[in-house]
Amino acid sequence: MCISKIASVIVTWNKLHDVCSVIEDIANLELHNIALDIYLVDNASTDSTQSYIEQHYPQVKVLQTGSNLGGSGGFSYGLEIVSQLEYDFFWLLDNDVRLDTLALLPLVETLQNYPEVGLVGSQIRKLDEPNTIQEVGSFINSKKAHLTTNFGNSSITSVEEILAGKPYVSVDACAAASLLVRREIVQQIGVFENYFLHFDDVEWCLRAKQASWVVASNPASIVWHKSPDFKIRPWISYYDERNLCYCWQKHRPNLILKRVFVSLPRLIYYAATGRYFLAQISIRGFQDFVKGVRGKMLEPLYTESSLEEIIMASSTAMVQSTIYKDSEQNSIFKSLEAEQKLTVWFPPNTLLSRLCLWLVACFWKPVDVAIVTYRYPEFYALNLAKHVYFFTGSGYVPASFNPIVLMKEISQTILQMWEVYWQISKFKFSEIPQAISNKLFPLVSIAICTADRHIFLKKALNSLEFINYKKIEVIIIDASSTTETSEMLCTLSSQISCKFKYFKSEPRNISYSRNIGIKLASGSIIAFFDDDAIPPGEWIDKLLITYSVYGDKCAAVGGTVRDLTRPGYPLQFRRGISSVLGETIPIRAADAANYNQPNGFWYNGLMGTNSSYRKDLLEKINCYDEFFDYFLDETDVCLRLIQAGYDIHYADVVVDHYPQPSHNRIDQKHLTCWYSIAKNTTYFALKHGFKVVPFPILVTRLTFLLIYRCLLRILRLKFTHNLPYLILINYIQQAFQGIRVGWAAGMTLHKVNFNRQAC
């Protein structure tokens, strides 16, 4: 078996003990047909890291940068060197992780078995809470303009449950705490941006996705990492906000202003609770983004005092209990107590006593100094002391709780954030990063067919304002009997940013209308949804990602449809399939198999409410068959695409549907289009099943299908809607008429084909 050559790249700065633990864990890994070399990138540590490692771990190759380049610079430095050597994969590791013995093997197997995956990360658990998952990759959260960790803060879950039948979890980003990457990735997209710390790995993963690679996480690979919840580092917020803005600027420009906006309440809260220094850290991050500052922060963000400096002779202090978890601070406190320079004061236990003491403290302070943690302070203590300090993990920052000072800090925070918002709003961000080709970020034409439902169409068009992907055009094909729709569009055109094309259609034929939309489309991808549906903001993003994953053979992508008119919002469609006879299974499991075999009996299908196609391939198969005026229209298209050698795939995105009355239905259960349903069912079975299924079997299965799909559903209306018998008889007559027309058209189709073959 082929041996995989891997270079492990670890970046460190003054963490000798942690680095040694990682190296020991690597030595205990189970390596099957893996040749692993370790490269330690030392950012000029002052704790003798290089000499110690070279003396005690001669197998480790130390790369000395000569200065503190941060995680970003360190990983880039290491990747630039190892990418010139003969390795298949590179394994990026944080210097403070602990590794399971099988941490590497599942990652290697993922890259070996799935060529579409470019980077694969581990399941990261919290080192301080070993039974809690920190993340299994993460996803972009457009609402908060941030990231949402997958399985974040959840209890340990089985690998099988996390995978849910899939070989890996497809995500937007994986942390470089443990990330295996192909050599080709570095050669194709380069190394990390100069962020110094944080979100460099996120940007790198997004860059890889834009280059059509899948970013995955394999939960079978487990590492433990010190969670941000246990890292007391207020200054890290500077890098979080600044680098996140740089990341969005490059990949999601529409999220930058949203990030500023959603951050404002949090920063006001910090200022209102005396933690103005904490608000200033984030504000400085935004300000330096506006200035274009990258790399390491230019100057300290706040001034800290030592414990000895804030404790006067014989001080009485109230200390938040969590501070004693810091071993260094704990020893200092004990030393001061032993020297009788400090007397620790404990508040009363009962609620009534605390309340009385708090009221008394408004006039007389029982405590000289209150020391609380900056992240989760005990606000009760803040009114009891003459002086209040926030512990930052490395020192103490004073706070003032004078109402006038607090109001000033709140006002200053709002003013500074408004200035940042205004400055960023003047930036002229490209909607699509320049480095991305038109193939990866194409123009998408969204086609909506409508008829006499202008009120719902307006709601659908307004929902497109919230679509994250902005390189779109909207095409409206209107088969209305009145001018209300066109009049509404004239009014709406000045109120929304979406530019649309309009076409007035005469026949009420969904296939004819969609063919018009295809002809009018300028985009290489054409997406359809109904005028009584609402797509989510990430709709187009998720569709395009699926196209990029499956490549040129992918002809169409659709997603799930949810019915909002029924209790519990049940699914109306998910990963549906259809047979060559028109039998359909609309809802299947999320991990159900794909049916993309050109000569198969069952085929992947889409629902028009959430579907998209490559325009060139639709034109290649002559678009929609206009015999299907309603029902089975997109099913016929999908089947013909697969028969032509292309694939239909599903995206993990849900469109909300609230079916409204139309010329085809009074409500979702009371259909009035039985002629079309029977006609199209019969025609579809003959068109696609005639040469696949023996004729007697075709007729038998078609008969049962028509009884179930038409006759039984018509009779059910008598009990569900109490319809008069005359209407029921009319519906049955429509169905029989549709069967006759569909049969004649289907048989004529094959007669024409036979005549052509004879010629």
Buried (B, 14 or more C-beta within 10 A) or exposed (E): EEEBBBBBBBBBBBBBEBBBBBBEBBEEBEBEEBEBBBBBBBBBBEEEBBEBBEEEBEEBBBBBBEEBBBBBBBBBBBBEBBBEEEBBBBBBBBBBBBBBEEBBBBBBBBBBEBEBBBBBBBBBBBBBBEEBBBBBBBBBBBEEBBBBBBBBEBEEEEBEEBBEEEEBBBBBBBBBBBBBBBBBBBEBBBBBBBBBBBBBBBBBBBBBBBBBBBBBBBBBBBBBBBBEBEEBEBBBBBBBBBBBBBBBBBBBBBBBBBBBEBBBEEBBBBBBBBBBBBBBBBBBBBBBBBEEBBBBBEEEBBEBEEBEEBBEEEBBBBBBEBBEEBEEBEEBBEEBEEEEBBEBBEBEEEEEEBEEBBEEBEEEBBBBBBBBBBBEBBEBBBBBBEBBBBBBBBBBBBBBEEEEBBEBBBEBBBEBBEBBBEBBEEEEBEEBBEEBEEEBBBBBBBBBBBBBBBEBBBBBBBBBEEBBBBBBBBBBBBBBEEEBBBEBBEEBEEEBEBEBBBBEBEEBBBBBBBBBBBEBBEBBBBBBBBBBBBBBBBBBBBBBBBBBBBEEEBBBBBBBBBBBBEEEBEEBBBBBBBBBBBBBEBBBEEEBEBBBEEEBBBBBBBBBBBBBBBBEBBEBBEBBBBBBBBBBBBBBBBBBBBBEEBBBBBBEBBBBBBBBBBEBBEEBEEBBBBBBBBBBBBBBBBBBBBEBBEEEEBEEBBEEBBEEBBBEBBEEBEEEEEBEEEBBEBBBEBBBBBBEBBBBBBBEBEEEEEEEEEE
